[in-house]
Amino acid sequence: MTTRTELLELINNGENSGVEFKRDDIDNRALAKELVAFSNLSGGAVLLGIEDGGTVSGITRDKLEEWVMTACRDKIRPAIIPFFEIIRDVEPGKHVAVVRVAPGFSVHSVWHNSGNTYYIRVGTQSREATPEELSRLFQQRGAFRAELRPISGAQLADLDLRRLRDYFGRVRQQATPDEGDEAGWRTLLLNTDTKS
């Protein structure tokens, strides 16, 4: 739970890598973008009812909580369930919603026009991740295994079949194809899970 004093301190400190100010009349994609970026970094909060400069404009949208939760389920892949609370009378008659997300166990994306876009938080900005940033993000979340990435230009002839035979025979206790059976080796290597 965020107290009114804590909220005023967040507003006073301004936007940063973990806090974003938004009016509550934004579209669901804009909200999803900010939440995805926070979840893909180390978590954070979107304060709805605050102008970019920190002025409290207050909540104007009816059924705001329902709208937020629907946006998180419909526009984010995999869906996020944020912590939602409303702090009343931040200024007389003006309420602010705090939508907080934790760091994701998965890499999240915004689902829009039948496609996924991945965002990360860079300082006070939520930006589309570069391919390199996205690779690192998947690797950090354990969804990407460097040992399974193909090595550009590598051929079967580049591998030491003697060591492969030893590994499959001694460690995995598995039969190997004949030395000249290139198709058999490809099948064996492609179907091998390195976690075994």
WOVENPE-V363301 format. One record per residue. N is the residue number from 0. RES is the residue in one small letter. PHI is phi in radians with two decimals (999 if undefined). Layout:
BEGIN
((N:RES:PHI) (N:RES:PHI))
END
This chain:
BEGIN
((0:m:999) (1:t:-1.76) (2:t:-1.46) (3:r:-1.03) (4:t:-1.11) (5:e:-1.10) (6:l:-1.10) (7:l:-1.07) (8:e:-1.17) (9:l:-1.04) (10:i:-1.11) (11:n:-1.08) (12:n:-1.36) (13:g:1.43) (14:e:-1.20) (15:n:-2.72) (16:s:-1.14) (17:g:-2.17) (18:v:-2.43) (19:e:-2.28) (20:f:-1.71) (21:k:-2.57) (22:r:-1.24) (23:d:-1.53) (24:d:-1.69) (25:i:-1.21) (26:d:-1.49) (27:n:-1.12) (28:r:-1.18) (29:a:-1.13) (30:l:-1.13) (31:a:-1.03) (32:k:-1.01) (33:e:-1.17) (34:l:-1.16) (35:v:-1.10) (36:a:-1.06) (37:f:-1.13) (38:s:-1.10) (39:n:-1.37) (40:l:-1.76) (41:s:-2.34) (42:g:1.60) (43:g:2.94) (44:a:-2.40) (45:v:-1.77) (46:l:-1.72) (47:l:-1.58) (48:g:1.85) (49:i:-2.21) (50:e:-1.30) (51:d:-0.93) (52:g:-1.40) (53:g:1.78) (54:t:-1.29) (55:v:-1.43) (56:s:-1.68) (57:g:1.52) (58:i:-1.45) (59:t:-2.14) (60:r:-1.38) (61:d:-1.27) (62:k:0.92) (63:l:-1.05) (64:e:-1.04) (65:e:-1.07) (66:w:-1.08) (67:v:-1.08) (68:m:-1.13) (69:t:-1.14) (70:a:-1.05) (71:c:-1.19) (72:r:-1.54) (73:d:-1.56) (74:k:-1.88) (75:i:-2.10) (76:r:-2.14) (77:p:-1.07) (78:a:-1.00) (79:i:-2.01) (80:i:-1.95) (81:p:-1.45) (82:f:-1.49) (83:f:-2.19) (84:e:-2.63) (85:i:-2.01) (86:i:-1.76) (87:r:-1.52) (88:d:0.90) (89:v:-1.07) (90:e:-2.21) (91:p:-0.87) (92:g:1.36) (93:k:-2.07) (94:h:-1.83) (95:v:-2.23) (96:a:-1.73) (97:v:-1.92) (98:v:-2.01) (99:r:-2.00) (100:v:-2.18) (101:a:-1.57) (102:p:-1.06) (103:g:-1.35) (104:f:-1.37) (105:s:-1.91) (106:v:-1.56) (107:h:-1.77) (108:s:-2.45) (109:v:-1.62) (110:w:-1.67) (111:h:-2.66) (112:n:0.88) (113:s:1.06) (114:g:-2.55) (115:n:-1.76) (116:t:-2.19) (117:y:-1.73) (118:y:-2.13) (119:i:-2.28) (120:r:-1.64) (121:v:-2.18) (122:g:1.12) (123:t:-1.67) (124:q:-1.99) (125:s:-1.83) (126:r:-2.20) (127:e:-1.17) (128:a:-1.25) (129:t:-1.29) (130:p:-0.98) (131:e:-1.19) (132:e:-1.10) (133:l:-1.16) (134:s:-1.05) (135:r:-1.10) (136:l:-1.10) (137:f:-1.09) (138:q:-1.15) (139:q:-1.07) (140:r:-1.47) (141:g:1.37) (142:a:-1.59) (143:f:-2.25) (144:r:-2.01) (145:a:-0.99) (146:e:-1.21) (147:l:-1.74) (148:r:-1.27) (149:p:-1.20) (150:i:-1.77) (151:s:-0.97) (152:g:1.46) (153:a:-1.24) (154:q:-2.13) (155:l:-1.03) (156:a:-1.12) (157:d:-1.35) (158:l:-1.60) (159:d:-1.57) (160:l:-1.10) (161:r:-1.07) (162:r:-1.21) (163:l:-1.08) (164:r:-1.07) (165:d:-1.08) (166:y:-1.07) (167:f:-1.17) (168:g:-1.34) (169:r:-1.43) (170:v:-1.46) (171:r:-1.63) (172:q:0.88) (173:q:-2.30) (174:a:-1.21) (175:t:-2.10) (176:p:-1.20) (177:d:-1.13) (178:e:-1.02) (179:g:-1.51) (180:d:-1.50) (181:e:-1.07) (182:a:-1.11) (183:g:-1.11) (184:w:-1.11) (185:r:-1.03) (186:t:-1.08) (187:l:-1.06) (188:l:-1.18) (189:l:-1.20) (190:n:-1.65) (191:t:-1.61) (192:d:-1.57) (193:t:-1.24) (194:k:-1.37) (195:s:-1.18))
END
